[in-house]
Amino acid sequence: MKSILIISVFLSALTTIWIRHQHRLTFIDLQTLEKKHDKLEHEWEQLQLEQSTWVQPQRIEQLAKEKLSMKIPNSEDIFFIKLPK
């Protein structure tokens, strides 16, 4: 009876050690994933900021003038087409 009790205590101690080790490994994984999440969150914020800069009307107008040689038409160059109903 005494040997069964000793074996049980020994197995319980080994199980406790193994579970704590697994907990540590899982916690390390969690911290790594949280760091990756924070990095991706920061990158996402930077991309949103960059996108908002690229789509500003002034930027689009500047690129149209520089790269496509576009200009705002004069009033005599604008005409309307009436569509039949």
KEVEXFI-495329 format. One record per residue: residue number from 1; chain; z, y, x of N, C-alpha, C in turn. Coordinates in nm, 4 decimals, always signed. Layout:
<pts>
PT  nr kette       nZ       nY       nX      caZ      caY      caX       cZ       cY       cX
PT NUM     A        Z        Y        X        Z        Y        X        Z        Y        X
...
</pts>
This chain:
<pts>
PT  nr kette       nZ       nY       nX      caZ      caY      caX       cZ       cY       cX
PT   1     A  +0.0000  -0.1186  +0.0824  +0.0000  +0.0000  +0.0000  +0.0000  +0.1247  +0.0866
PT   2     A  +0.0780  +0.1168  +0.1965  +0.0889  +0.2298  +0.2857  -0.0451  +0.2582  +0.3542
PT   3     A  -0.1179  +0.1546  +0.3897  -0.2470  +0.1721  +0.4573  -0.3504  +0.2348  +0.3631
PT   4     A  -0.3429  +0.1999  +0.2351  -0.4342  +0.2589  +0.1377  -0.4078  +0.4090  +0.1266
PT   5     A  -0.2824  +0.4463  +0.1277  -0.2445  +0.5864  +0.1201  -0.2926  +0.6622  +0.2446
PT   6     A  -0.2773  +0.6042  +0.3606  -0.3217  +0.6670  +0.4858  -0.4739  +0.6822  +0.4868
PT   7     A  -0.5438  +0.5784  +0.4455  -0.6904  +0.5845  +0.4384  -0.7348  +0.6919  +0.3389
PT   8     A  -0.6668  +0.6989  +0.2255  -0.7001  +0.7997  +0.1240  -0.6800  +0.9413  +0.1781
PT   9     A  -0.5695  +0.9635  +0.2469  -0.5412  +1.0960  +0.3047  -0.6469  +1.1288  +0.4109
PT  10     A  -0.6816  +1.0304  +0.4938  -0.7816  +1.0501  +0.5981  -0.9186  +1.0834  +0.5370
PT  11     A  -0.9593  +1.0082  +0.4351  -1.0869  +1.0351  +0.3684  -1.0861  +1.1713  +0.2985
PT  12     A  -0.9728  +1.2056  +0.2414  -0.9606  +1.3365  +0.1767  -0.9744  +1.4487  +0.2797
PT  13     A  -0.9136  +1.4306  +0.3952  -0.9243  +1.5314  +0.5014  -1.0685  +1.5437  +0.5510
PT  14     A  -1.1364  +1.4301  +0.5712  -1.2762  +1.4337  +0.6143  -1.3649  +1.5000  +0.5095
PT  15     A  -1.3403  +1.4696  +0.3835  -1.4181  +1.5308  +0.2751  -1.3959  +1.6815  +0.2717
PT  16     A  -1.2728  +1.7246  +0.2891  -1.2408  +1.8672  +0.2911  -1.3130  +1.9367  +0.4064
PT  17     A  -1.3108  +1.8758  +0.5225  -1.3800  +1.9331  +0.6394  -1.5297  +1.9430  +0.6126
PT  18     A  -1.5881  +1.8374  +0.5594  -1.7320  +1.8359  +0.5315  -1.7684  +1.9427  +0.4280
PT  19     A  -1.6889  +1.9552  +0.3221  -1.7161  +2.0539  +0.2175  -1.7054  +2.1958  +0.2730
PT  20     A  -1.6042  +2.2214  +0.3552  -1.5901  +2.3547  +0.4155  -1.7076  +2.3859  +0.5074
PT  21     A  -1.7527  +2.2876  +0.5800  -1.8690  +2.3065  +0.6664  -1.9929  +2.3396  +0.5833
PT  22     A  -2.0131  +2.2659  +0.4763  -2.1265  +2.2936  +0.3878  -2.1154  +2.4340  +0.3271
PT  23     A  -1.9948  +2.4725  +0.2927  -1.9722  +2.6064  +0.2381  -2.0105  +2.7130  +0.3406
PT  24     A  -1.9718  +2.6942  +0.4648  -2.0073  +2.7894  +0.5707  -2.1584  +2.7992  +0.5868
PT  25     A  -2.2251  +2.6842  +0.5895  -2.3711  +2.6849  +0.6040  -2.4379  +2.7559  +0.4862
PT  26     A  -2.3885  +2.7303  +0.3673  -2.4437  +2.7947  +0.2485  -2.4190  +2.9453  +0.2520
PT  27     A  -2.3023  +2.9855  +0.2972  -2.2699  +3.1276  +0.3068  -2.3595  +3.1968  +0.4098
PT  28     A  -2.3858  +3.1301  +0.5211  -2.4758  +3.1851  +0.6228  -2.6156  +3.2017  +0.5635
PT  29     A  -2.6622  +3.1023  +0.4893  -2.7926  +3.1127  +0.4226  -2.7947  +3.2293  +0.3247
PT  30     A  -2.6878  +3.2461  +0.2505  -2.6779  +3.3560  +0.1552  -2.6875  +3.4906  +0.2267
PT  31     A  -2.6158  +3.5056  +0.3363  -2.6208  +3.6312  +0.4109  -2.7612  +3.6580  +0.4654
PT  32     A  -2.8266  +3.5543  +0.5143  -2.9629  +3.5692  +0.5651  -3.0568  +3.6135  +0.4536
PT  33     A  -3.0448  +3.5507  +0.3379  -3.1302  +3.5875  +0.2249  -3.1002  +3.7288  +0.1747
PT  34     A  -2.9750  +3.7697  +0.1780  -2.9417  +3.9059  +0.1366  -3.0009  +4.0079  +0.2332
PT  35     A  -2.9992  +3.9770  +0.3626  -3.0615  +4.0665  +0.4609  -3.2115  +4.0766  +0.4366
PT  36     A  -3.2762  +3.9631  +0.4098  -3.4194  +3.9646  +0.3801  -3.4467  +4.0444  +0.2531
PT  37     A  -3.3621  +4.0271  +0.1539  -3.3773  +4.1007  +0.0284  -3.3671  +4.2508  +0.0526
PT  38     A  -3.2675  +4.2918  +0.1310  -3.2506  +4.4340  +0.1613  -3.3714  +4.4893  +0.2369
PT  39     A  -3.4220  +4.4107  +0.3316  -3.5392  +4.4534  +0.4083  -3.6605  +4.4674  +0.3165
PT  40     A  -3.6817  +4.3711  +0.2294  -3.7945  +4.3776  +0.1367  -3.7786  +4.4919  +0.0370
PT  41     A  -3.6570  +4.5159  -0.0065  -3.6300  +4.6272  -0.0984  -3.6640  +4.7607  -0.0311
PT  42     A  -3.6247  +4.7741  +0.0943  -3.6551  +4.8961  +0.1694  -3.8065  +4.9119  +0.1867
PT  43     A  -3.8735  +4.8025  +0.2207  -4.0198  +4.8063  +0.2372  -4.0879  +4.8433  +0.1056
PT  44     A  -4.0382  +4.7903  -0.0052  -4.0938  +4.8208  -0.1372  -4.0794  +4.9707  -0.1675
PT  45     A  -3.9631  +5.0265  -0.1372  -3.9421  +5.1701  -0.1590  -4.0375  +5.2523  -0.0735
PT  46     A  -4.0588  +5.2096  +0.0503  -4.1522  +5.2811  +0.1384  -4.2940  +5.2738  +0.0842
PT  47     A  -4.3327  +5.1571  +0.0347  -4.4677  +5.1415  -0.0208  -4.4862  +5.2265  -0.1463
PT  48     A  -4.3849  +5.2348  -0.2296  -4.3951  +5.3183  -0.3490  -4.4079  +5.4653  -0.3106
PT  49     A  -4.3324  +5.5074  -0.2110  -4.3409  +5.6451  -0.1638  -4.4797  +5.6734  -0.1069
PT  50     A  -4.5296  +5.5801  -0.0282  -4.6631  +5.5958  +0.0297  -4.7695  +5.6016  -0.0798
PT  51     A  -4.7566  +5.5160  -0.1793  -4.8532  +5.5151  -0.2883  -4.8513  +5.6476  -0.3641
PT  52     A  -4.7329  +5.6998  -0.3897  -4.7246  +5.8262  -0.4628  -4.7869  +5.9398  -0.3814
PT  53     A  -4.7803  +5.9293  -0.2492  -4.8434  +6.0302  -0.1639  -4.9955  +6.0187  -0.1702
PT  54     A  -5.0462  +5.8961  -0.1672  -5.1916  +5.8750  -0.1652  -5.2599  +5.9134  -0.2953
PT  55     A  -5.1897  +5.9061  -0.4066  -5.2554  +5.9319  -0.5351  -5.2305  +6.0726  -0.5886
PT  56     A  -5.1761  +6.1589  -0.5077  -5.1580  +6.2968  -0.5526  -5.2947  +6.3616  -0.5703
PT  57     A  -5.3131  +6.4410  -0.6768  -5.4437  +6.5032  -0.7032  -5.4958  +6.5872  -0.5857
PT  58     A  -5.4070  +6.6574  -0.5154  -5.4519  +6.7378  -0.4025  -5.5118  +6.6502  -0.2921
PT  59     A  -5.4494  +6.5362  -0.2692  -5.4971  +6.4445  -0.1654  -5.6339  +6.3883  -0.2033
PT  60     A  -5.6494  +6.3506  -0.3294  -5.7768  +6.2943  -0.3754  -5.8863  +6.4004  -0.3655
PT  61     A  -5.8551  +6.5229  -0.4047  -5.9536  +6.6316  -0.3962  -5.9920  +6.6585  -0.2510
PT  62     A  -5.8943  +6.6588  -0.1620  -5.9208  +6.6814  -0.0194  -6.0119  +6.5724  +0.0367
PT  63     A  -5.9841  +6.4467  +0.0048  -6.0681  +6.3363  +0.0532  -6.2088  +6.3442  -0.0050
PT  64     A  -6.2190  +6.3833  -0.1310  -6.3505  +6.3960  -0.1939  -6.4328  +6.5036  -0.1231
PT  65     A  -6.3689  +6.6126  -0.0866  -6.4401  +6.7203  -0.0159  -6.4785  +6.6778  +0.1250
PT  66     A  -6.3860  +6.6165  +0.1978  -6.4086  +6.5832  +0.3381  -6.5022  +6.4642  +0.3570
PT  67     A  -6.4750  +6.3564  +0.2873  -6.5490  +6.2324  +0.3138  -6.6743  +6.2168  +0.2291
PT  68     A  -6.6734  +6.2726  +0.1094  -6.7875  +6.2542  +0.0193  -6.8682  +6.3828  +0.0003
PT  69     A  -6.8248  +6.4895  +0.0674  -6.8909  +6.6203  +0.0562  -6.9027  +6.6650  -0.0887
PT  70     A  -6.8021  +6.6378  -0.1664  -6.8026  +6.6782  -0.3068  -6.7443  +6.8182  -0.3184
PT  71     A  -6.7799  +6.8866  -0.4258  -6.7261  +7.0197  -0.4509  -6.7093  +7.0370  -0.6011
PT  72     A  -6.6310  +7.1351  -0.6386  -6.6123  +7.1658  -0.7801  -6.7389  +7.2350  -0.8277
PT  73     A  -6.7993  +7.1883  -0.9366  -6.9256  +7.2487  -0.9818  -6.9042  +7.3901  -1.0368
PT  74     A  -7.0080  +7.4711  -1.0229  -7.0072  +7.6044  -1.0834  -7.0218  +7.5905  -1.2338
PT  75     A  -6.9885  +7.6962  -1.3062  -6.9960  +7.6895  -1.4527  -7.1393  +7.6691  -1.5010
PT  76     A  -7.2399  +7.7211  -1.4272  -7.3794  +7.7007  -1.4694  -7.4287  +7.5591  -1.4418
PT  77     A  -7.3567  +7.4856  -1.3588  -7.3937  +7.3471  -1.3289  -7.3350  +7.2475  -1.4300
PT  78     A  -7.2491  +7.2948  -1.5171  -7.1845  +7.2074  -1.6149  -7.2596  +7.2168  -1.7468
PT  79     A  -7.2919  +7.1024  -1.8046  -7.3537  +7.1013  -1.9377  -7.2976  +6.9837  -2.0162
PT  80     A  -7.3036  +6.9973  -2.1467  -7.2489  +6.8985  -2.2368  -7.3601  +6.8269  -2.3098
PT  81     A  -7.3426  +6.7021  -2.3352  -7.4395  +6.6234  -2.4101  -7.3776  +6.5900  -2.5441
PT  82     A  -7.4467  +6.6241  -2.6489  -7.3963  +6.5902  -2.7824  -7.4488  +6.4528  -2.8205
PT  83     A  -7.3612  +6.3704  -2.8620  -7.3966  +6.2356  -2.9040  -7.4174  +6.2329  -3.0542
PT  84     A  -7.5163  +6.1597  -3.0998  -7.5351  +6.1495  -3.2450  -7.4211  +6.0712  -3.3070
PT  85     A  -7.3893  +6.1100  -3.4283  -7.2781  +6.0430  -3.4980  -7.3203  +5.9196  -3.5687
</pts>
